[in-house]
Amino acid sequence: MANRAKKSQMERVSVPPLSSVAICGGTHGNELTGLYIVREMQKKKIEKVGSVSITTIVTNPRASEAGRRYIEMDLNRCFTDVLLSSPITESTPYELRRAQELNAQLGPKGSTDAVDLLIDLHNTTANMGLCLIFYTLDWITLHIYKYIQNKMSSVPVRVIQLEVPISDAYALDSVGKRGFAIEVGPQPNGVLRADIFNMVKEAVDLTLEWLQEFNSGHTFEGGTVEAYTLVKSVDYPRDSAGKITAAIHQDLQDNDFKLLRSGDPIFLTFAGETLKYEGEDLYPYFVNECAYYEKKIAFHLAMKKTYSFPSICAKKDGETA
Ligand SMILES: [Zn+2]
């Protein structure tokens, strides 16, 4: 016992308290849950919870007003270092201008001025439950994930890691010192579902609760976490004109995160032929996501990895390590 206690103490990591959080919605203007959660928080003037200051932003107001994913280009693909530093001209798309404004307000990305934690709220038409999506593995993010997963029973809670260097990270959440997207579905674009609204609200409230406990000095125990890591994307079969020739097969539809094995059906052609998966066993997600038709993605495939993470607590004033 003594040894184990000593070991766990050695594995404890202390991190400065987190004092600023941004909660963003409407990055995709037709994903309504985040948009209405943010508007509600703005109505209630929620600007501080305990020691944490909160910024709430409707990030793409024009697309939100129009009820569209975007006006000129996908805002959530604009946050790479290259795009954020590109000069603004008369022909710069609205979303790229907006990305640079958001970077000035919440970042700059990669700087010490950036907000401590940036949470961006999204919906998917895929049956993915509630997912936290992030770029780099970070102890704080994994602890928040475990906290949400342990407390939420109404929905499966999973975590997806995109292994992209931070300079190439294209999503808004990469602007914060830490950040993640909360992606929840299935919900059609332009539609609000109460069950999904409540799930996202609960996840946001639990995140703020975790931050309070963390900042007040609570130690969160380490553990392990299973994360889905993107391996590749699969496009629809297409004809020579680029038109799709098949739909997602009914056996794959709504079966996000169910292991896909070689020989399993993935598409049903409009001529009635079943097309089967060939390759290593992987986990599908974003299956039949509405917004990905234009991106030529029928579904993503991930592998599952297990990560250990240490106990964590907030660094006290004057503490060095
Ligand atoms: Zn989205």
Boltz pocket constraint, residues with backbone or C-beta under 6 A from the ligand:
constraints:
  - pocket:
      binder: B
      contacts: [[A, 27], [A, 28], [A, 31], [A, 121], [A, 122], [A, 123]]
      max_distance: 6.0
